[in-house]
Amino acid sequence: MLGEKCVELLSHSHTVIASDLGEKLLYSNSVLYKIINITDEEAVLSYIRELKPDVVINCAAYTDVDGAEKFKDLAWNVNVNGVKNLVSAVNPIGCHLIHLSSDYVFDGSDGPYTEEDETNPVNYYGETKLASEVVLKESEVPWTIIRTNVLFGNSHFQEASFVYWVIKKIKNHEIICIVNDQFSNPTWVDGLAQAIKVIIDKKAYGLYHYGGLDYVDRFGFALEITAIFSLDPTLIRSITTRALGQLAKRPYKSGLVNDKIKKELDVKVFTIKEALNAMKGTKW
Ligand SMILES: NC(=O)c1ccc[n+]([C@@H]2O[C@H](COP(=O)([O-])OP(=O)(O)OC[C@H]3O[C@@H](n4cnc5c(N)ncnc54)[C@H](OP(=O)(O)O)[C@@H]3O)[C@@H](O)[C@H]2O)c1
């Protein structure tokens, strides 16, 4: 979802080379595309050394939070070893490595969190994301880590989108149960892609948090979706995390404080309403 947005936005101003696991589906012919598995050390090394990019943006990850509890080796391999491979590849080139992490590095006892707050992941996905940060921090490469949370936006891969899922279910007149005790500041993926462009242009290194302007629980977020897209809110039932019984533990009061990135880099941060209205006005 984020990779797609970065390619869309940055290809207007930069030469972008996209890569992912599957066949090229999305991009115009002006965007070079290559299938790369970031766990394949040799492939990552030889391609990056051949291209000698100025910047590498790592949007690739194993992002299934419950799946990570079951498939720990896979989650670690993609989220940690994959990042090690990127670091080894960019190291001799000295290019800027931008990496995405998550608010799930925190335990959710008293969020939203600043960059200075202590990490303490409560699930395996969060452990892998925290370990990926350590790989960068211990490296010699110029790095930026951006922690974000609950990404949403238009995507060609609509199954990845919470907004699309809510809309689809309600249009099908299905009742959906959404948790009312997991708090975050949902993040419009277009805004994050814009922030990444600023980070590239200003050569901003270090750790930054980027999330949306509204701090809400997931149920409240779903109700905002029904309001903007004129859907029946009575089909949404609120449920506790405990009753839902998700496999992985979740941080309850999570989310990210945006102050540092706003102050230092003057990036724009969006409300849920602004983002949903923009999504509504765009073809997807
Ligand atoms: N989505 C969120 O709410 C959220 C919240 C906090 C942080 N983040 C972080 O933000 C970043 C972007 O998230 P996103 O939502 O855009 O993720 P996404 O839509 O799940 O995209 C991740 C991409 O990585 C690819 N991938 C998986 N394993 C790979 C491998 N071994 N080699 C190369 N590519 C691989 C996936 O391909 P397949 O689809 O084929 O597996 C997918 O295209 C991630 O680092 C994520 O941890 C996301």
The ligand as a Gaussian input file, in Angstrom:
#p B3LYP/6-31G(d) Opt

LIG

0 1
 N       -0.375000      -0.944000       7.269000
 C       -0.245000      -0.436000       8.486000
 O       -1.253000      -0.172000       9.185000
 C        1.120000      -0.170000       9.064000
 C        1.217000       0.330000      10.371000
 C        2.483000       0.578000      10.910000
 C        3.622000       0.323000      10.159000
 N        3.494000      -0.171000       8.899000
 C        4.739000      -0.437000       8.155000
 O        4.727000       0.343000       6.964000
 C        5.350000      -0.391000       5.903000
 C        4.411000      -0.454000       4.708000
 O        3.201000      -1.071000       5.112000
 P        2.041000      -1.409000       4.070000
 O        0.768000      -1.375000       4.805000
 O        2.221000      -0.614000       2.830000
 O        2.382000      -2.936000       3.795000
 P        1.765000      -3.926000       2.709000
 O        0.672000      -3.291000       1.943000
 O        1.503000      -5.213000       3.433000
 O        2.997000      -4.095000       1.736000
 C        4.138000      -4.823000       2.080000
 C        4.724000      -5.320000       0.790000
 O        5.922000      -6.059000       1.069000
 C        5.930000      -7.163000       0.205000
 N        6.806000      -8.192000       0.710000
 C        6.538000      -9.129000       1.664000
 N        7.605000      -9.937000       1.809000
 C        8.550000      -9.500000       0.944000
 C        9.846000      -9.937000       0.612000
 N       10.415000     -11.004000       1.200000
 N       10.528000      -9.269000      -0.350000
 C        9.980000      -8.212000      -0.972000
 N        8.747000      -7.753000      -0.711000
 C        8.048000      -8.399000       0.238000
 C        4.486000      -7.595000       0.167000
 O        4.260000      -8.455000      -0.920000
 P        3.027000      -9.531000      -0.809000
 O        1.797000      -8.702000      -0.677000
 O        3.155000     -10.273000      -2.083000
 O        3.319000     -10.335000       0.426000
 C        3.794000      -6.261000       0.020000
 O        3.726000      -5.858000      -1.328000
 C        5.756000      -1.732000       6.498000
 O        7.081000      -1.669000       6.941000
 C        4.845000      -1.881000       7.698000
 O        5.435000      -2.700000       8.695000
 C        2.290000      -0.424000       8.325000

